[in-house]
Amino acid sequence: MDIPARRRRLTAQRLAAREPRGEDLLNPSPARSTFDYLVVGGGTAGCVVAARLSADPAVTVCLLEAGGRARHPAMSVPLMNFITSGLPQHQWGYLTDPDRGLAGRSLRFVQARVLGGGSAINGMLYSRGDRDDFEAWACPDWRYQAVRPYFERAEARPGGIEISRGAALTPACELFLAATAAAGHRRLHDMNGEEAEGFGYFDYSIGRGRRSGTMDGYLRPAEERPNLTVMTGTQALKVRLEGGRAVGVQALRGGVVVELAARCEVVVCAGAINSPRLLMLSGLGPAEDLRALGIAVALDRPEVGGNLQNHTRQKLGFTTRRPITAYGLLAPTALVEAVAAYALRRRGALGRSVLTAGGLLRSSPQAEGPDIGVIFTPGLMTPGSGLGMLPRAHGFSLFVRNARPWSRGKVRLRSADPLEAPRIATGYFQDPRDMTALLGGLARVKAILAQSAMAEVIDRAQDPEPTAQSIARSASHAYHPVGTLRMGLDDDAVVDEQLRVRGVEGLRIADASVIPVIPKAGTNAPTIMIGERAAALIRGEAGA
């Protein structure tokens, strides 16, 4: 693909406007252009793969990341997540297509564009997924007992991320859990057990009061290795294919197109939106769609970009009669104490997440398993962004979401221009079972709030009684896209159980796009696990 000089200049201007000039951008020419492994995408899984592969001094590894390094001073402070998760310089700025299931609305679709990926900007909830989640994948090599060692490896120190157990941030948290128990739901003391139905305090990717992502846990300790090259500000344009094999990557760096070669493998870790986008730009995807855009078809893979899944959710807000919520932390004295405690000892509220408690329940007694997720936060979240989201009264919020959605969407290219944002057709509530389940889940949450522990402190609801129509007008989504390069045993699956792209040698995918069925709680921990296992598979480790 040849990019004309004018477009190169425009591209350089676009990148300069979005990306701070860091140390890697100031030196756009790497010392070498051929490596054993090219890892495309320095996100959650990419940092893991690059760090683990480069532990072998006999191989050379290059990690390409379109974004830069997390530089905002608040990004490592857990309670500041409501600010840092919205920083435009660390996101791709995607919007979904207007969605019929959301009354024609488009939603912001946050996808990280920074080293560490989602682990650098997410809510830090750490949920492995339970036994049922991995059984749903229908891949024998990825059952619960098979993947558990890779979670444990990710959670080991040094070399992985730090995990901490949650606790009450304010008195409202324990009142909520008391109400869930009174409503007949099991109290969980380990939210990462083999069965996740029930309620408790979440685990977090937080260590010693600081966010613990894969950039800090994996990549930073590995960056001193002479066999690892990290190239930020470098956007992959296509995977280079020769004779049915991936031999390298064409990328844009500092406004210049560079060619990088891979002796062994190209490992794509660009996420559930950008990984299928890159494959389609490379001629791997639905042949009819690619031809319509003028892209030469290297391999017809109809499922590339399909099977998109995400968690849709409805927010509920309530004011309280008593001062038992996070609004109290904004009082001048409390704020000064919190800042002092964090600055001196990395303790106190600033080192905690505001997403404290929650769990999984069944939308109805007839449901085969838990299909609704609930997150409780002891703060009345205000619509807006940044500091505008701070609570303005005592209250709490609940996020009730489809944990196991039936609806599927897809990712498609808008054009052959590798710098144009892709189309994201979410397909939310396309399957009517999702709306039925969400309404049932909201009714069961209402029953929890009717228990005396919560009913006695609730003043009033901030939102009208949810209906199918009001949900379509107000529902949002988590940023948990998966499935667009589905792993499976069947020939239609894009990747096999070793994460190899079917029909192409030397090309592997290692990110949330390979997940066949979305985990019920979250996706960051499973993505870290996928990165760990991908590296083990590539290195040929026994048991991988």
C-alpha positions as CSV (number, residue, x, y, z in Angstrom):
1,M,0.0,0.0,0.0
2,D,1.5,3.3,-1.1
3,I,0.4,6.4,0.7
4,P,0.8,9.6,-1.4
5,A,3.0,12.3,0.0
6,R,0.0,14.6,0.7
7,R,-1.8,12.0,2.8
8,R,1.5,11.4,4.6
9,R,1.7,15.0,5.6
10,L,-2.0,15.0,6.7
11,T,-1.4,11.9,8.6
12,A,1.6,13.3,10.4
13,Q,-0.6,16.4,11.4
14,R,-3.4,14.1,12.6
15,L,-1.0,12.1,14.7
16,A,0.7,15.1,16.1
17,A,-2.6,16.5,17.2
18,R,-3.5,13.3,19.1
19,E,-0.2,12.1,20.4
20,P,2.3,13.9,22.8
21,R,5.8,13.8,21.3
22,G,7.6,11.2,23.4
23,E,11.1,9.8,23.4
24,D,10.2,7.1,20.8
25,L,8.6,9.6,18.4
26,L,11.7,11.8,18.5
27,N,13.7,8.9,17.0
28,P,11.5,7.5,14.2
29,S,14.2,5.1,12.9
30,P,14.6,1.9,14.9
31,A,18.1,0.3,15.1
32,R,16.8,-2.7,13.1
33,S,13.9,-3.4,10.9
34,T,13.9,-7.2,11.1
35,F,12.9,-9.1,14.3
36,D,12.0,-12.6,15.2
37,Y,8.6,-11.5,16.5
38,L,6.5,-8.4,15.8
39,V,3.8,-7.7,18.4
40,V,1.2,-5.4,17.1
41,G,-0.6,-3.4,19.8
42,G,0.9,-2.5,23.2
43,G,-2.3,-2.9,25.1
44,T,-3.3,-5.2,27.9
45,A,-2.2,-8.4,26.1
46,G,0.5,-7.0,23.9
47,C,2.6,-5.9,26.9
48,V,2.3,-9.4,28.3
49,V,3.3,-11.1,25.1
50,A,6.2,-8.8,24.4
51,A,7.6,-9.1,28.0
52,R,7.3,-12.9,28.1
53,L,8.8,-13.5,24.6
54,S,11.7,-11.1,25.2
55,A,12.6,-13.1,28.4
56,D,14.4,-15.4,25.9
57,P,17.6,-13.5,25.1
58,A,18.0,-15.6,21.9
59,V,15.1,-13.9,20.1
60,T,14.4,-10.3,19.1
61,V,11.0,-8.7,19.8
62,C,9.4,-5.5,18.5
63,L,6.3,-4.1,20.1
64,L,4.3,-1.6,18.0
65,E,1.9,0.8,19.8
66,A,-0.1,3.5,18.0
67,G,-0.4,5.6,21.2
68,G,2.2,6.6,23.7
69,R,2.9,6.3,27.4
70,A,0.5,7.2,30.1
71,R,1.6,10.6,31.2
72,H,-1.3,12.1,33.1
73,P,-0.3,12.4,36.8
74,A,-3.7,11.0,38.0
75,M,-3.6,7.8,35.9
76,S,-2.0,5.7,38.6
77,V,-4.4,7.0,41.3
78,P,-7.3,4.5,41.5
79,L,-10.1,6.9,42.7
80,M,-9.2,9.3,39.8
81,N,-10.3,6.7,37.3
82,F,-13.5,8.7,36.5
83,I,-11.2,11.4,35.1
84,T,-8.4,9.4,33.5
85,S,-10.7,6.9,31.7
86,G,-12.0,9.9,29.6
87,L,-8.7,11.4,28.5
88,P,-9.0,11.8,24.7
89,Q,-5.2,11.5,24.2
90,H,-5.3,7.9,25.3
91,Q,-8.3,6.7,23.2
92,W,-9.1,6.1,19.6
93,G,-12.3,8.2,19.8
94,Y,-14.6,5.7,18.2
95,L,-18.4,6.0,17.9
96,T,-20.8,3.2,17.2
97,D,-23.1,3.2,14.2
98,P,-26.6,4.5,15.1
99,D,-28.3,1.5,16.8
100,R,-31.9,0.6,16.2
101,G,-32.0,-1.2,19.6
102,L,-30.9,2.1,21.3
103,A,-33.6,4.3,19.6
104,G,-31.1,5.2,16.9
105,R,-28.4,6.5,19.2
106,S,-24.7,6.3,18.7
107,L,-22.5,5.6,21.7
108,R,-18.9,6.5,22.5
109,F,-16.9,3.3,22.3
110,V,-13.8,3.7,24.4
111,Q,-10.8,1.8,23.2
112,A,-7.4,2.5,24.7
113,R,-4.6,4.0,22.7
114,V,-1.8,3.9,25.2
115,L,0.8,1.4,26.4
116,G,-1.0,-0.9,28.8
117,G,-4.2,-0.5,26.8
118,G,-7.4,-1.1,28.8
119,S,-5.4,-2.0,31.9
120,A,-4.1,1.6,31.9
121,I,-7.5,3.4,31.9
122,N,-10.2,0.9,33.0
123,G,-12.1,0.6,36.3
124,M,-9.5,-1.9,37.6
125,L,-12.1,-4.6,38.5
126,Y,-10.3,-7.9,38.3
127,S,-12.5,-10.8,37.4
128,R,-11.1,-14.0,36.1
129,G,-14.4,-15.5,35.1
130,D,-15.9,-18.7,36.5
131,R,-16.0,-22.3,35.4
132,D,-19.1,-21.7,33.3
133,D,-17.5,-18.9,31.4
134,F,-14.8,-21.1,30.0
135,E,-17.1,-24.0,29.3
136,A,-19.1,-21.7,27.1
137,W,-16.0,-21.2,24.9
138,A,-16.4,-24.9,23.8
139,C,-12.6,-25.2,23.4
140,P,-11.3,-28.1,25.4
141,D,-7.8,-26.6,25.7
142,W,-9.3,-23.5,27.3
143,R,-11.4,-25.0,30.0
144,Y,-11.3,-23.5,33.5
145,Q,-8.6,-25.9,34.9
146,A,-6.5,-25.4,31.7
147,V,-6.4,-21.6,32.0
148,R,-6.2,-21.3,35.7
149,P,-2.4,-21.6,35.8
150,Y,-2.1,-18.6,33.5
151,F,-4.2,-16.5,35.7
152,E,-2.0,-17.5,38.6
153,R,1.1,-16.7,36.6
154,A,-0.3,-13.2,35.9
155,E,-1.0,-12.6,39.5
156,A,2.5,-13.7,40.7
157,R,5.1,-11.2,41.7
158,P,7.5,-10.1,40.3
159,G,6.6,-10.2,36.7
160,G,2.8,-9.9,36.7
161,I,0.2,-7.5,38.1
162,E,-0.8,-6.9,41.7
163,I,-4.2,-7.8,42.9
164,S,-6.0,-6.5,46.0
165,R,-9.2,-7.5,47.8
166,G,-12.0,-4.9,48.0
167,A,-13.7,-3.6,51.1
168,A,-16.3,-1.0,52.0
169,L,-15.5,2.5,50.9
170,T,-18.4,4.0,52.9
171,P,-21.1,2.5,55.1
172,A,-23.5,2.3,52.2
173,C,-21.5,-0.6,50.7
174,E,-22.1,-3.0,53.6
175,L,-25.8,-2.0,53.7
176,F,-26.1,-3.0,50.1
177,L,-24.5,-6.4,50.7
178,A,-26.8,-6.9,53.7
179,A,-29.8,-6.2,51.4
180,T,-28.6,-8.7,48.8
181,A,-28.3,-11.4,51.5
182,A,-31.7,-10.6,52.9
183,A,-33.1,-11.0,49.3
184,G,-31.8,-14.5,49.2
185,H,-28.5,-14.0,47.3
186,R,-25.3,-15.8,48.4
187,R,-22.5,-13.7,49.9
188,L,-19.2,-14.3,48.2
189,H,-16.0,-13.9,50.0
190,D,-13.9,-14.8,46.9
191,M,-15.2,-13.1,43.8
192,N,-12.7,-15.1,41.7
193,G,-13.9,-18.6,42.7
194,E,-15.1,-21.4,40.4
195,E,-18.7,-20.2,40.7
196,A,-19.4,-16.5,40.7
197,E,-23.2,-16.3,41.3
198,G,-23.7,-14.1,44.4
199,F,-22.5,-10.8,45.8
200,G,-19.4,-9.5,47.5
201,Y,-16.6,-7.0,47.3
202,F,-14.6,-7.0,44.0
203,D,-11.0,-7.7,43.5
204,Y,-8.9,-5.0,41.8
205,S,-5.8,-4.6,39.8
206,I,-4.4,-2.3,42.4
207,G,-1.2,-2.7,44.3
208,R,0.0,-0.6,47.3
209,G,-2.5,2.1,46.4
210,R,-1.6,2.4,42.7
211,R,-3.2,1.1,39.5
212,S,-1.4,-2.1,38.5
213,G,-1.6,-2.5,34.7
214,T,0.4,-4.6,32.3
215,M,2.6,-1.7,31.3
216,D,4.0,-1.4,34.8
217,G,3.7,-5.0,35.7
218,Y,5.2,-6.6,32.6
219,L,6.6,-4.2,30.1
220,R,8.5,-1.7,32.2
221,P,10.7,-4.3,33.9
222,A,11.4,-5.8,30.4
223,E,12.3,-2.5,28.6
224,E,16.0,-2.7,29.6
225,R,16.4,-5.9,27.6
226,P,18.6,-5.2,24.5
227,N,16.5,-7.7,22.5
228,L,13.2,-5.8,23.0
229,T,12.3,-2.7,20.9
230,V,9.2,-0.7,21.9
231,M,8.0,1.7,19.2
232,T,5.2,4.0,20.3
233,G,3.5,6.4,17.9
234,T,3.5,3.6,15.4
235,Q,0.3,2.6,13.8
236,A,0.1,-0.7,11.9
237,L,-1.4,-0.3,8.4
238,K,-1.4,-3.9,7.3
239,V,0.1,-7.3,7.8
240,R,2.4,-8.1,4.9
241,L,1.7,-11.5,3.4
242,E,3.8,-13.6,1.1
243,G,2.9,-17.0,-0.2
244,G,0.2,-17.5,2.5
245,R,2.5,-16.5,5.3
246,A,2.7,-13.3,7.5
247,V,6.2,-11.9,7.0
248,G,6.0,-8.5,8.5
249,V,4.0,-5.3,9.1
250,Q,3.7,-2.0,7.2
251,A,3.3,0.8,9.7
252,L,3.1,4.6,9.9
253,R,5.6,6.2,12.2
254,G,6.2,9.9,12.5
255,G,4.3,10.4,9.2
256,V,6.6,8.0,7.4
257,V,5.6,4.5,6.2
258,V,8.1,1.9,7.5
259,E,8.4,-1.8,6.7
260,L,9.2,-4.2,9.5
261,A,9.9,-7.9,9.0
262,A,9.2,-10.9,11.2
263,R,11.4,-14.0,10.9
264,C,9.1,-16.1,13.0
265,E,5.6,-14.7,13.7
266,V,3.4,-11.6,13.7
267,V,1.3,-11.5,16.9
268,V,-1.7,-9.1,16.6
269,C,-2.8,-7.8,20.0
270,A,-4.7,-4.7,18.9
271,G,-8.0,-5.5,20.6
272,A,-11.5,-6.6,19.5
273,I,-12.0,-3.6,17.3
274,N,-8.6,-2.9,15.8
275,S,-7.4,-6.5,15.3
276,P,-10.2,-7.4,12.9
277,R,-9.8,-4.0,11.3
278,L,-6.1,-4.7,10.7
279,L,-6.8,-8.1,9.2
280,M,-9.4,-6.7,6.8
281,L,-7.0,-4.0,5.7
282,S,-4.5,-6.9,5.0
283,G,-7.0,-8.7,2.8
284,L,-8.1,-11.2,5.4
285,G,-11.9,-11.0,5.9
286,P,-15.3,-11.2,4.1
287,A,-14.3,-11.3,0.4
288,E,-17.3,-9.5,-0.9
289,D,-16.9,-6.6,1.6
290,L,-13.2,-6.2,0.9
291,R,-13.6,-6.2,-2.9
292,A,-16.3,-3.5,-2.6
293,L,-13.7,-1.3,-1.0
294,G,-11.0,-2.1,-3.5
295,I,-8.9,-4.3,-1.2
296,A,-7.2,-7.3,-2.7
297,V,-8.5,-10.5,-1.1
298,A,-5.7,-12.6,0.3
299,L,-8.1,-15.0,2.1
300,D,-11.9,-15.1,2.3
301,R,-12.7,-15.3,6.1
302,P,-16.4,-14.3,6.5
303,E,-16.3,-14.3,10.3
304,V,-13.5,-11.7,10.6
305,G,-15.1,-8.8,12.4
306,G,-18.3,-10.7,13.2
307,N,-19.6,-12.1,16.5
308,L,-19.0,-8.8,18.4
309,Q,-20.3,-9.0,21.9
310,N,-20.4,-6.4,24.8
311,H,-22.2,-5.8,28.1
312,T,-25.2,-3.4,27.7
313,R,-26.2,-1.7,31.0
314,Q,-28.7,0.5,32.7
315,K,-27.8,2.9,35.4
316,L,-30.0,3.5,38.5
317,G,-29.4,6.4,40.9
318,F,-30.8,7.0,44.4
319,T,-30.3,9.8,46.9
320,T,-30.0,8.8,50.6
321,R,-31.4,10.2,53.8
322,R,-28.2,9.7,55.7
323,P,-24.6,10.8,55.0
324,I,-23.2,7.3,54.3
325,T,-21.9,7.7,50.7
326,A,-18.9,9.0,48.8
327,Y,-20.3,12.5,48.8
328,G,-18.8,12.9,52.3
329,L,-15.3,12.4,50.8
330,L,-15.7,15.8,49.0
331,A,-16.0,17.8,52.3
332,P,-13.0,20.0,52.6
333,T,-11.6,18.4,55.7
334,A,-12.1,14.9,54.4
335,L,-10.6,15.8,51.1
336,V,-7.4,17.2,52.7
337,E,-7.1,14.1,54.9
338,A,-7.5,11.8,51.9
339,V,-4.8,13.6,49.9
340,A,-2.4,13.6,52.8
341,A,-3.0,9.9,53.6
342,Y,-2.3,9.1,49.9
343,A,0.7,11.3,49.5
344,L,2.4,10.1,52.6
345,R,1.5,6.4,52.8
346,R,-0.5,5.5,49.6
347,R,-3.5,4.8,51.8
348,G,-7.0,6.0,52.1
349,A,-9.8,6.6,49.7
350,L,-7.6,7.8,46.8
351,G,-6.0,4.4,46.6
352,R,-9.3,2.6,46.2
353,S,-11.9,2.1,43.5
354,V,-15.3,3.7,43.7
355,L,-16.8,0.5,42.1
356,T,-16.9,-1.4,45.3
357,A,-19.4,-4.2,45.4
358,G,-21.7,-6.2,43.2
359,G,-22.1,-9.6,41.7
360,L,-24.2,-11.8,39.4
361,L,-27.8,-12.9,39.6
362,R,-30.4,-14.7,37.5
363,S,-32.9,-12.5,35.6
364,S,-35.6,-15.0,36.5
365,P,-35.9,-18.4,38.4
366,Q,-36.1,-20.1,35.0
367,A,-32.7,-18.8,33.8
368,E,-30.1,-21.5,33.4
369,G,-27.5,-19.5,35.2
370,P,-26.6,-16.0,36.2
371,D,-27.2,-13.7,33.3
372,I,-27.3,-10.3,35.0
373,G,-24.3,-8.4,36.4
374,V,-24.7,-5.7,39.1
375,I,-22.1,-3.1,40.2
376,F,-22.7,-0.9,43.2
377,T,-20.9,2.4,43.7
378,P,-21.5,4.5,46.9
379,G,-21.6,7.7,44.8
380,L,-24.5,9.3,43.0
381,M,-22.8,9.5,39.5
382,T,-23.7,12.7,37.7
383,P,-24.0,12.6,33.8
384,G,-21.0,14.3,32.3
385,S,-17.3,13.7,32.2
386,G,-14.2,14.4,34.3
387,L,-14.9,16.5,37.4
388,G,-18.5,17.0,36.1
389,M,-19.2,13.4,37.2
390,L,-18.6,14.1,40.9
391,P,-21.7,13.6,43.1
392,R,-23.6,16.6,44.2
393,A,-25.6,14.9,47.0
394,H,-25.5,11.9,49.2
395,G,-26.6,8.9,47.2
396,F,-25.5,5.7,45.3
397,S,-25.6,4.3,41.8
398,L,-26.1,0.8,40.4
399,F,-25.1,-0.5,37.0
400,V,-27.3,-3.4,35.9
401,R,-26.1,-5.1,32.8
402,N,-26.6,-8.1,30.5
403,A,-23.9,-10.5,31.6
404,R,-24.4,-13.0,28.9
405,P,-26.0,-11.2,25.9
406,W,-27.5,-13.0,23.0
407,S,-27.2,-10.2,20.5
408,R,-24.2,-9.9,18.2
409,G,-22.7,-7.1,16.2
410,K,-19.9,-6.6,13.8
411,V,-16.9,-4.5,12.9
412,R,-16.4,-3.5,9.3
413,L,-14.2,-1.1,7.3
414,R,-15.6,2.2,6.1
415,S,-13.0,2.4,3.3
416,A,-9.6,1.1,2.3
417,D,-8.0,4.1,4.1
418,P,-6.1,2.6,7.1
419,L,-6.5,5.8,9.1
420,E,-10.2,6.0,8.9
421,A,-12.2,4.7,11.9
422,P,-14.0,1.4,11.4
423,R,-17.7,0.9,11.5
424,I,-18.9,-0.6,14.8
425,A,-22.4,-2.0,14.5
426,T,-23.2,-3.1,18.0
427,G,-26.6,-4.8,17.4
428,Y,-27.7,-4.2,21.0
429,F,-31.1,-5.7,21.9
430,Q,-31.3,-7.2,18.4
431,D,-32.2,-10.4,20.1
432,P,-35.4,-9.7,22.3
433,R,-34.1,-12.1,25.0
434,D,-31.6,-9.4,26.0
435,M,-34.3,-6.8,26.8
436,T,-36.4,-9.5,28.6
437,A,-33.4,-10.5,30.7
438,L,-32.4,-6.9,31.6
439,L,-36.0,-6.0,32.6
440,G,-36.1,-9.1,34.8
441,G,-32.7,-8.3,36.3
442,L,-33.8,-4.7,37.1
443,A,-36.9,-6.1,38.9
444,R,-34.7,-8.4,41.0
445,V,-32.4,-5.5,41.9
446,K,-35.5,-3.5,42.9
447,A,-36.4,-6.4,45.2
448,I,-32.9,-6.1,46.8
449,L,-33.4,-2.3,47.4
450,A,-36.8,-3.1,49.0
451,Q,-35.0,-4.9,51.9
452,S,-34.9,-2.9,55.1
453,A,-31.1,-2.4,55.0
454,M,-31.5,-0.2,51.9
455,A,-35.2,0.9,52.0
456,E,-34.6,2.7,55.3
457,V,-31.8,4.9,53.9
458,I,-33.1,5.5,50.3
459,D,-34.7,9.0,49.9
460,R,-35.8,8.9,46.2
461,A,-34.9,7.4,42.8
462,Q,-33.3,9.7,40.3
463,D,-34.6,7.8,37.3
464,P,-38.1,6.8,36.1
465,E,-39.3,3.2,36.4
466,P,-37.4,1.4,33.6
467,T,-39.3,0.1,30.6
468,A,-38.2,-1.3,27.3
469,Q,-38.7,2.1,25.7
470,S,-36.9,4.1,28.4
471,I,-34.0,1.6,28.3
472,A,-33.6,2.0,24.6
473,R,-33.4,5.8,25.1
474,S,-30.9,5.7,28.0
475,A,-29.0,2.4,28.2
476,S,-25.2,2.5,27.7
477,H,-22.6,-0.2,27.5
478,A,-19.4,-1.4,29.2
479,Y,-16.2,-1.2,27.2
480,H,-15.8,-5.0,27.0
481,P,-15.8,-5.9,23.3
482,V,-14.9,-9.5,22.5
483,G,-15.4,-12.2,19.9
484,T,-14.6,-10.5,16.5
485,L,-11.8,-13.1,15.7
486,R,-13.5,-16.0,17.3
487,M,-11.5,-19.0,18.5
488,G,-13.0,-22.4,17.8
489,L,-12.6,-26.0,16.7
490,D,-14.8,-25.5,13.6
491,D,-13.4,-24.5,10.2
492,D,-15.4,-21.2,10.3
493,A,-13.6,-20.0,13.4
494,V,-10.9,-17.4,12.6
495,V,-8.3,-18.8,15.0
496,D,-7.6,-22.3,16.3
497,E,-6.9,-23.3,19.9
498,Q,-3.3,-22.2,19.5
499,L,-4.5,-18.8,18.5
500,R,-3.2,-19.2,14.9
501,V,-5.2,-17.6,12.1
502,R,-6.6,-20.4,10.0
503,G,-5.2,-20.3,6.4
504,V,-2.2,-18.1,7.2
505,E,1.1,-19.2,8.6
506,G,3.1,-17.1,11.0
507,L,0.1,-15.1,12.2
508,R,-1.4,-15.3,15.6
509,I,-4.0,-13.3,17.5
510,A,-3.7,-12.7,21.3
511,D,-6.4,-10.4,22.7
512,A,-10.1,-10.3,23.6
513,S,-11.1,-10.7,20.0
514,V,-10.5,-14.4,20.2
515,I,-12.9,-14.9,23.0
516,P,-15.9,-16.9,21.6
517,V,-18.5,-16.0,24.3
518,I,-18.1,-13.0,26.6
519,P,-17.3,-13.6,30.2
520,K,-20.1,-12.6,32.6
521,A,-18.2,-10.2,34.8
522,G,-15.3,-8.5,33.0
523,T,-12.7,-9.0,30.2
524,N,-9.4,-7.5,31.4
525,A,-8.3,-10.4,33.5
526,P,-9.1,-13.0,30.8
527,T,-7.2,-10.8,28.3
528,I,-4.1,-10.8,30.5
529,M,-4.5,-14.6,30.7
530,I,-4.7,-14.9,26.9
531,G,-1.5,-12.9,26.6
532,E,0.2,-15.2,29.1
533,R,-1.0,-18.3,27.3
534,A,-0.2,-17.0,23.8
535,A,3.4,-16.4,24.9
536,A,3.6,-19.9,26.3
537,L,2.2,-21.4,23.1
538,I,4.7,-19.4,21.0
539,R,7.6,-20.5,23.2
540,G,6.5,-24.1,23.1
541,E,6.2,-24.5,26.8
542,A,5.0,-27.9,28.1
543,G,1.3,-27.9,28.9
544,A,0.6,-24.8,26.8
